[in-house]
């Protein structure tokens, strides 16, 4: 198990998570429904170029919404199209982008260079 921490202040950003596979759920919900999360809770995966860590939206309790309102736009949730929209709740450094809009995936993408990892003993 791994806990990801803010590289700047070392505050834990996630709970304990482990590597997992991306979920491919059913088709998008009709209308403006939010799709099911891309990852199962408690799991993460690394994107193709190792720059992002993809997590379930509920696995980042150490984050807060970006203070810049232009970063947190969307129609049904957060689009994630205007730069990182989650910051470390300890120091305010940009650490992730949350996508939770009706036309996006439902995930949080931690910026790999903004975090450090702490492997827990099993």
C-alpha positions in Angstrom: 0.0 0.0 0.0 1.1 3.5 -0.8 0.2 7.0 0.6 0.9 9.9 -1.7 2.1 13.1 0.0 2.5 16.7 -1.1 6.1 17.2 -2.3 6.1 20.7 -0.9 4.9 20.2 2.7 4.7 16.4 3.0 1.0 16.4 4.0 -0.8 13.2 3.1 -3.0 13.7 0.0 -4.4 10.2 -0.2 -5.3 7.4 2.1 -3.6 4.1 1.6 -4.0 3.0 -2.1 -2.6 0.2 -4.2 -2.0 -0.3 -7.9 -5.1 -1.4 -9.8 -6.6 -1.6 -13.2 -8.8 1.1 -14.8 -12.5 0.3 -14.7 -14.3 0.3 -18.0 -17.9 0.7 -16.9 -21.1 0.8 -18.9 -21.9 3.4 -21.4 -22.3 7.0 -20.3 -25.4 7.8 -18.4 -28.1 9.5 -20.4 -28.5 13.2 -20.2 -26.2 15.0 -17.9 -25.4 12.1 -15.5 -21.9 11.8 -14.1 -20.2 8.5 -15.2 -19.0 5.9 -12.7 -15.5 6.5 -11.4 -12.7 5.4 -13.6 -10.9 3.6 -10.7 -12.1 1.5 -7.9 -11.8 3.2 -4.5 -8.4 2.4 -2.9 -6.6 1.9 -6.2 -4.6 3.9 -8.6 -2.9 3.5 -12.0 -0.2 5.5 -13.8 -0.9 7.1 -17.1 1.0 6.1 -20.3 3.8 8.6 -19.9 4.2 8.3 -16.1 3.2 12.0 -15.5 -0.2 11.4 -13.8 -1.5 9.0 -11.1 -5.1 8.3 -11.7 -7.3 7.7 -8.6 -10.9 7.4 -7.5 -12.3 10.9 -6.6 -12.9 9.9 -3.0 -9.2 8.9 -2.4 -7.8 12.4 -2.1 -9.0 13.7 1.3 -5.8 15.9 1.7 -6.8 18.1 -1.3 -9.1 21.2 -1.6 -10.6 23.0 -4.5 -8.4 25.5 -6.2 -9.0 29.1 -5.0 -9.1 30.4 -8.6 -12.8 30.1 -9.7 -11.7 29.8 -13.3 -10.1 26.4 -12.5 -13.3 24.9 -11.1 -15.8 25.3 -13.9 -18.0 22.7 -15.5 -21.7 22.2 -16.1 -22.5 19.2 -13.8 -19.1 18.8 -12.1 -15.5 19.8 -12.7 -14.4 19.7 -16.3 -10.7 19.7 -15.5 -9.9 21.5 -18.8 -8.5 24.7 -17.3 -5.4 23.4 -15.5 -5.0 21.7 -12.1 -8.1 22.3 -10.0 -7.1 20.7 -6.7 -4.5 22.0 -4.3 -2.8 20.5 -1.2 -5.1 21.5 1.7 -2.0 22.0 3.8 0.0 24.5 1.7 -2.1 25.3 -1.3 0.3 24.0 -4.0 -1.4 22.7 -7.2 -1.3 18.9 -7.0 -4.1 17.4 -9.1 -6.9 17.7 -11.6 -10.4 16.4 -10.9 -12.7 15.5 -13.8 -16.3 14.9 -12.7 -18.4 16.5 -15.4 -21.1 14.8 -17.5 -18.9 14.7 -20.6 -15.6 13.8 -18.9 -14.2 10.7 -17.1 -14.8 10.6 -13.3 -11.3 10.6 -11.8 -8.6 12.5 -10.1 -5.2 12.8 -11.7 -2.4 13.6 -9.3 0.6 15.3 -10.9 3.4 12.8 -10.4 6.1 15.5 -9.9 4.0 17.2 -7.2 3.8 14.2 -4.9 6.1 11.8 -3.1 5.1 8.3 -2.0 5.3 6.5 1.3 5.2 2.7 1.0 3.4 1.2 4.0 4.7 -2.0 5.6 2.5 -4.9 4.9 
